[in-house]
Amino acid sequence: IPITVSFFTKREQATRGRAVRDAFIYSFGIIFTFTVLGILLAVLFGAAGINQFAANPWMNLLIALIFIVFALNLFGMFEIVVPSGILTKLTSASGSGQGIVSLLLMGLTFTLTSFTCTVPFIGTVMVAASSGEIWWSVVGMLAYSTVFAFPFFLLALFPSWLKSMPKSGGWLNSVKVVMGFLELAAAMKFLSNIDLIWSFGILSRDLFLSFWVGIGGVIVMYLLGMFQLPHDSKP
């Protein structure tokens, strides 16, 4: 949010039409970056490849591990970051002009800057998309990126709105932690696929649902303040 507001506050807008155009271009840069990921997945795997990908037990195991890693990231145990050198170069290039290219680069820079927070959710969308037809990857990322970009389109159009937005604080970390528990619930789904494909008979339907009910109970206890994680503020 500070990146968007500071960037558009510095830009000189001659007319309201120019402001709307710039906000659209900036948002398009965000949407384009995310959607290209979906297109690449569709091109690399194709419809048949994606179906084989979804049915492969080793791939399901890998996906389950990725969800667990994402959950640990949201719990605050470590951070997934983009190398600072890349961000520095993109920020320098995007801030050097007033044209369309600088707006698109700023959208790309913002997408990479937000990568630390968005990678667990992008991964979730991509994994869900990979189990369907070829265009689900594209549609999934297009929908995600459009919704993601919309509030920043408004901030680019009206930078002064920043003053009326909710302040950051412990509640934001609570949102991350709850999403982390949901990532663990998603991991159980892929572990269930492995158990089904390899016929282990370990993760029965009742046990699977019990895990989900248990995760739901832990979320309730966390939101009631019965326990805390390292990055939580005091209740």
N, C-alpha and C positions, 0 to 999 in steps of 0.2 A: 504493500500500500504506500509506504513512504517513497519508494522508487517511482511509482506511477505519478503521485501527486507532485513530487519535486520536478520530475521531467516535464510535465505539462504546464506547471506553473511558470517555468523558465521560458517556455516557447511563446513567442509573440503571435497572438491570434488576431488577424485583421477583421474577420467576420465570424458570425455564428456558424455559417456553412463550413468554413475552414476548420473550425473546432470539431464539428460533427465528423467531417471527413477524416481528420487526424485520429479521432477516437476509434472510428471504424477500422482504419488501417492498422492501428496498434492492436486492436482486438483480433484482427485477422492474423497478425503475426503470431499471437498466442495459439489461436485455433489451428493454424497451419502446422506449427511445430508439433502439437499433440497428434493431429490427424495423420501426419506423415508416418508416425510410428505404426498406426493401424494399417496403412497402405503397405508398408514394408513387410509387416507380418503376413498380410494377405498374399503378397507377391512371392515371398520366400517359401511359404508352405502350400498355398493353394487349397481348394476345398477338400480334396482327397487327403492331402498331407495334413491338414488341420484335424480331420477326423481320426487319422492314424495317430497323430500327436495326442489327441484327447484320450484315446484308448490304450496308450502305452503305459504300463505300470511304472516304468522308470521315470517317465515324464511326470506322472502323477506324484511320484515321490519327490521329484525335484520341485514341483509346484508347491507341494505341501511344505517343504523346507523353506521355499521363498516366502510363503505366507508367514511362517514362524519367524523368519528373519525380519520381515516387515513389522510383525507384532512387537518384537523386541526393540526395534527402532522407535516405534510409537510409545513404548513404555519408557523411553529415555535412556536405554542402556548404551546406545551408541548413536552416532549420526551418519547418514549417508549424504555425502557432499560432492559437488562438482568442483574440480580443481580451480583454485582461485585465479590462476593465470588465464584460463579461458574466459572467465567472467570479466576480468580486468580489461582484456583486449576488446571484448564485445561492448562493454560499457563505454570505453574510449571511442570506439567507432560509431556507436549509436548517438553519442552526445555531441558529435562534432559537426552536425548539420541540421538543417531545418526541413529536409526533403523526405520523400516517401521511404527511401532506403533506410534512413536513420530511424523512422518509426517501426519498420519491420524488424530491424536489428534490436530495437528496444523491446519489442514483443518477444523475440527469441531470447534476449538476455533475461527478461523477467521469467520466462518459462524455466530456464536453467537455474536461475536464482531460487525459484520456488521448488526446485527438484527435491530438496531435502524433505519438504512437507508433503509433496504430492506423489512421490514414488510409490508409497504403499497403496495409494488409491489407483494410480495409473496401472500398477501391476495387477490389481484386482480386476479392473476393466479389461485389460489385455488377456488375462487368464480366462475370464468369462467369455470373451469374444472368441477365443481360440477354439472353443468347443462347438461352434456353430458353423454356418456357411461362410464363404470367403468374405462377403461384404459386411458381416457382423463386426469384424475388426474395425473397419472403416467407420461404420455407423456408430459403434460404441464409443470410439475416440472422438468422433465429431460431436456427438451429444455431450460427452463429458467436457470437452474443451469449450464448447459454446456456453454451457452453463457456468463453467469456471471463469470465462472471460467477461461475462456480462457485467458483474459488479465493477470490474476494472474499466470497462467501457464507460460506465457512468462516472467513475472517479476521474477518468481522462477528460470527460466532457465538463464535469463540475468539480474541480479539485477542492473547492471550499467545503464540499460535503464531508471531508475527512473529520472536521471538527465535531460533527454530530454522530460519528460512528462509535460503537461500544469500545471501551478501553480494553487493552490486553491485560491479562492477569491469569490467576490460577485456573479460572474456568476454561481457558483455552487448552491448558494441559490436561484437564479432565476430559475434554472432548477427544484429545489424542489417545488417552489411555483407554477410553471406552471403545474407540475404533480398533485399538490393538487387540482387545478381547474378541471383537468381531472377526478380526483377521485369524485368530486362533480357531474360532468356530468354523471359518471357511477352510482352514487346513484340515479339520476333521473330515470334511466332505471328500477331499482327495485321498486321505488315508483310507476312507471307506471304499473308494474305488479300487485301491490296491488290494484290500482284503477281498473284494468281490472277484477281481480278475484272477488272483492267485489262489482263490478258494481256501484261505486260511481259516475262515469261520471264527475269527477272534472278535471282530467288531460287528456285533449283531445290531439289528435295528434298535432294540431296546437300549443297548449300551451306547450307541451313537446318540440317541435322543437324550439319554441321561447326561452325556457330556455337554450337550447344548443347554440343557436345563441347569447344569452345574455352572457353566460359564455365565448364564443369565443371572444366577444367584450371586456369583462373585461380583458382577457388574453392579447389582443392587447394593451389596455391602460396601463396595468402593464409593458409590455415589452418596451413601449415607455416612461416609467418613469413618468406617470401621477399620480401615487400614489405608496407608498411603505409600506411594512410590517416591523414589529419590527426588524427582523434580517438582513434586507437588508442593504448593504453598500450604501453610497451616490452615485448618478449617476455621 
